[in-house]
Amino acid sequence: MNIPDGLTTAPTLLYVEDDRATRELISLVITNKFPDVTLLQASNGQEGLALFKKHAPDIVLTDMQMPVMDGITMAKEIKQLNKEAKIIVISAHNDTGHIIDAIDIGINHYVLKPINHNKLRAVIGQCMTSIKWERQIREQEKFIRKLSRAVEQSPVAIIITDTSGTIEYVNPRFTQLTGYTSAETIGKKPHILKSGETPPEEYRKLWEIISGGGEWWGEFHNRKKNGELYWASASISPITNGNEQITHFIAFQEDITERKQAEETIKQMAYYDTLTGLPNRHLFNELMHLALAQAHRHNRLLAVLFLDLDRFKHINDTLGHTVGDQLLQASAHRLKECCRRDRDTVARRGGDEFIILLPDIDDVQEAVRVAQKIIDAFTQVFVLPDIELFISTCIGISIFPNDGRDTETLIKNADMAMYRAKEQGRSRYHLYTSSMDEQAFRRLTMENSLRKALQREEFSLYYQPKVNIKTGQIVCLEALVRWQNPEMGLILPNQFIPLAEDTGLIIPLGEWVLRTACAQNKTWQLLNYPPMRVAVNFSPRQFQQPRLTDMVEQILGEADLAPCWLELELTENVMLQNVEKTVQTLNRLSNLGIHISIDDFGTGYSSLSYIKKLPIQTLKIDRSFVHDINTNADDAAIAIAVITMAQSLRLNVIAEGVETLEQMKLLDGLNCPEMQGYLFSKPLPVAEMTTLLSNIKWPDMTWKDPTLH
Ligand SMILES: Nc1nc2c(ncn2[C@@H]2O[C@@H]3COP(=O)(O)O[C@H]4[C@@H](O)[C@H](n5cnc6c(=O)[nH]c(N)nc65)O[C@@H]4COP(=O)(O)O[C@H]3[C@H]2O)c(=O)[nH]1
């Protein structure tokens, strides 16, 4: 910082003298001694005054006795114009009266005639020096005023303390920032701002640096007068005197609370899930990385629990995203409650997937206990703002070091174990085993082949008759899909339908089945076979697809098949999902004239009152009850109950999986009018089914007594 030294421009001197020769001589004396001086000359007071007004010289050297206006009168006028002007009077008089007059006017120097040149030079020199000092002081004052205005108006809070840290000055911004006025602050130490959030170690370092003459900069987490916390970016440096001794410290504090909050938000967004506040996958991976290093070093076990919420997608789709979000938040909370607060990490991986890290466990059972605790916790109802819900979860567990030594493997294996748990039903956990890798690989290979199978026309339909046991007529042919893969051979639907469900491929596949079955039925009708229904299975996902009815209607139209010749087989579970929409869709399909039957009846949880609401025509007794119907009283009782129920609801009933004559006779005796099973025919490809249809003489009562075969 440069402080102005006062003499940047040379002074101007006005010399007033009526005697020309004297004027020229003295002018020469002056310019010889002070070559930088700008010299103005006048021959009387009036001229001098005019020049003064015009040029405002710093020094006026004047004779006393002059025509027109004398020196004293001119000096008086000049002093009125500028009291700071330095006036040197040259006079022949040295009586006290004149001198007092001169003092009254404010004349600065008095030089007697005859003029002593040295004396005159010395007097002018003195004037120049005092002009220099005055200018310097004026400019320094101006500069200090500017400086203090800058400090006062600074957008940065400034604190000046003495060497013991006692505050001597704070600027208005400091008051604005902290709420402390300068009266409340001066005489105190800056620790009035301490919040306890900045580690004491930081203050010690600070003092060490500044008392050693260095500059400290860093961040404080301070407290305002009203108790609010704020972040300040601060720099503190010593102020020294000319002898390099520290006399004060000056601190600058800038409020960076908003920036800190923005940083915090960014950090939060980068590492935490915004919906649940749980760590996200990035943070989880980092924490897992550290935990693995620890487990490795201390030879400890570590568990990864991977879980998702059963039926979450369905809840989200049917009850809306708000409920979905609330459920995720509540689940996150419940998961945290099941874990060790200070040790375990519960993270959200995305969607309804959560992942839990249990570092430092004693044995596998400890992970199993946590998994069971979570499953149990999820059996409690979730009370959300607008709805109460039950939801379950399936958990996969992998353990370090047995099931993987790195984050990726452990997560992948826990994920795989979760799928295995899901396959076994709801509310399950499963520990990873190495055989799962192989299964996963097979599943992946199958998934890839399945994606290409439709295009490559590897699917075909087999048909299996449903027979009316009283009339011996085939009332319906159930279409059952088969997949003939060049590498894997013939694959049965139970092996690939669930995969098609999971991957969504069931939608195009189901459409193909429906189109092919309807077209085939029409072909048989055109070939003049007695008309019968063709039954097509609909899986849950297929049934939930949007615009299902439009699709069915369109396919019927394309095949030119009357809707009464189409039967849709739905499992009980299909019906239990999204009840309201199911009833709506079924009504639309039924109103078209399509026959609806419930497959595998008795295995689900349908209640009688629910069934009554649905526009269905047939209940199908599941083959698991038919298989042992002659030997197992419970199975027989269920079959009887279903038949009785169907009768009371005026519904048709059919038993599937009838393989033996005994089964058929027993069911006939129970008044089950329709049957399906190997006893009558296995599912057959089109050509064979056509041959079968051609060979039956209608009505063919050999169905009634298969012993006649
Ligand atoms: N043990 C025994 N089994 C018999 C007997 N009679 C018929 N079956 C078998 O029982 C299954 C009857 O079909 P489902 O219960 O609808 O069960 C079907 C159905 O749920 C599903 N499925 C088949 N085709 C399709 C399709 O095109 N779409 C959908 N979504 N699912 C299909 O795959 C399941 C299995 O189909 P398949 O393997 O063809 O197995 C068929 C059939 O071959 C019998 O007397 N004894």
The ligand as an SDF file (V2000), in Angstrom:
LIG
                    3D

 46 52  0  0  0  0  0  0  0  0999 V2000
  -49.5210  -84.5160  -14.8090 N   0  0  0  0  0  0  0  0  0  0  0  0
  -50.4850  -84.2170  -15.6840 C   0  0  0  0  0  0  0  0  0  0  0  0
  -50.3980  -83.0420  -16.3240 N   0  0  0  0  0  0  0  0  0  0  0  0
  -51.3980  -82.7930  -17.2260 C   0  0  0  0  0  0  0  0  0  0  0  0
  -52.4690  -83.6810  -17.4630 C   0  0  0  0  0  0  0  0  0  0  0  0
  -53.2680  -83.0880  -18.3690 N   0  0  0  0  0  0  0  0  0  0  0  0
  -52.7090  -81.8900  -18.6880 C   0  0  0  0  0  0  0  0  0  0  0  0
  -51.5660  -81.7110  -17.9990 N   0  0  0  0  0  0  0  0  0  0  0  0
  -50.6530  -80.5430  -18.0180 C   0  0  0  0  0  0  0  0  0  0  0  0
  -51.2200  -79.6090  -17.1490 O   0  0  0  0  0  0  0  0  0  0  0  0
  -50.9610  -78.3030  -17.6430 C   0  0  0  0  0  0  0  0  0  0  0  0
  -52.2630  -77.6300  -17.7690 C   0  0  0  0  0  0  0  0  0  0  0  0
  -52.0940  -76.3340  -17.9880 O   0  0  0  0  0  0  0  0  0  0  0  0
  -52.1820  -75.2260  -16.8880 P   0  0  0  0  0  0  0  0  0  0  0  0
  -52.6530  -75.7410  -15.5860 O   0  0  0  0  0  0  0  0  0  0  0  0
  -52.9390  -74.0880  -17.4950 O   0  0  0  0  0  0  0  0  0  0  0  0
  -50.6850  -74.8130  -16.6850 O   0  0  0  0  0  0  0  0  0  0  0  0
  -49.9370  -74.2920  -17.7530 C   0  0  0  0  0  0  0  0  0  0  0  0
  -50.0940  -72.8320  -17.9020 C   0  0  0  0  0  0  0  0  0  0  0  0
  -50.2490  -72.2460  -16.6430 O   0  0  0  0  0  0  0  0  0  0  0  0
  -48.7700  -72.4560  -18.4780 C   0  0  0  0  0  0  0  0  0  0  0  0
  -48.9140  -72.2230  -19.9110 N   0  0  0  0  0  0  0  0  0  0  0  0
  -48.9260  -73.1030  -20.9390 C   0  0  0  0  0  0  0  0  0  0  0  0
  -49.1020  -72.4570  -22.0970 N   0  0  0  0  0  0  0  0  0  0  0  0
  -49.2360  -71.1520  -21.7970 C   0  0  0  0  0  0  0  0  0  0  0  0
  -49.4570  -69.9780  -22.5910 C   0  0  0  0  0  0  0  0  0  0  0  0
  -49.6110  -70.0120  -23.8210 O   0  0  0  0  0  0  0  0  0  0  0  0
  -49.5260  -68.7980  -21.8960 N   0  0  0  0  0  0  0  0  0  0  0  0
  -49.4070  -68.7400  -20.5560 C   0  0  0  0  0  0  0  0  0  0  0  0
  -49.4960  -67.5800  -19.9700 N   0  0  0  0  0  0  0  0  0  0  0  0
  -49.2060  -69.8140  -19.7930 N   0  0  0  0  0  0  0  0  0  0  0  0
  -49.1240  -71.0000  -20.4300 C   0  0  0  0  0  0  0  0  0  0  0  0
  -47.8470  -73.4670  -18.2750 O   0  0  0  0  0  0  0  0  0  0  0  0
  -48.4620  -74.4650  -17.4750 C   0  0  0  0  0  0  0  0  0  0  0  0
  -47.9440  -75.8230  -17.8260 C   0  0  0  0  0  0  0  0  0  0  0  0
  -48.2690  -76.1560  -19.1020 O   0  0  0  0  0  0  0  0  0  0  0  0
  -47.9740  -77.6110  -19.6320 P   0  0  0  0  0  0  0  0  0  0  0  0
  -46.5720  -77.9770  -19.2950 O   0  0  0  0  0  0  0  0  0  0  0  0
  -48.3790  -77.6160  -21.0490 O   0  0  0  0  0  0  0  0  0  0  0  0
  -48.8990  -78.4600  -18.7610 O   0  0  0  0  0  0  0  0  0  0  0  0
  -50.2620  -78.4770  -18.9680 C   0  0  0  0  0  0  0  0  0  0  0  0
  -50.6320  -79.8860  -19.3440 C   0  0  0  0  0  0  0  0  0  0  0  0
  -49.7500  -80.5090  -20.2150 O   0  0  0  0  0  0  0  0  0  0  0  0
  -52.5020  -84.8740  -16.7440 C   0  0  0  0  0  0  0  0  0  0  0  0
  -53.3790  -85.6800  -16.8770 O   0  0  0  0  0  0  0  0  0  0  0  0
  -51.4930  -85.1220  -15.8610 N   0  0  0  0  0  0  0  0  0  0  0  0
  1  2  1  0
  2  3  2  0
  2 46  1  0
  3  4  1  0
  4  5  2  0
  4  8  1  0
  5  6  1  0
  5 44  1  0
  6  7  2  0
  7  8  1  0
  8  9  1  0
  9 10  1  0
  9 42  1  0
 10 11  1  0
 11 12  1  0
 11 41  1  0
 12 13  1  0
 13 14  1  0
 14 15  2  0
 14 16  1  0
 14 17  1  0
 17 18  1  0
 18 19  1  0
 18 34  1  0
 19 20  1  0
 19 21  1  0
 21 22  1  0
 21 33  1  0
 22 23  1  0
 22 32  1  0
 23 24  2  0
 24 25  1  0
 25 26  1  0
 25 32  2  0
 26 27  2  0
 26 28  1  0
 28 29  1  0
 29 30  1  0
 29 31  2  0
 31 32  1  0
 33 34  1  0
 34 35  1  0
 35 36  1  0
 36 37  1  0
 37 38  2  0
 37 39  1  0
 37 40  1  0
 40 41  1  0
 41 42  1  0
 42 43  1  0
 44 45  2  0
 44 46  1  0
M  END
$$$$
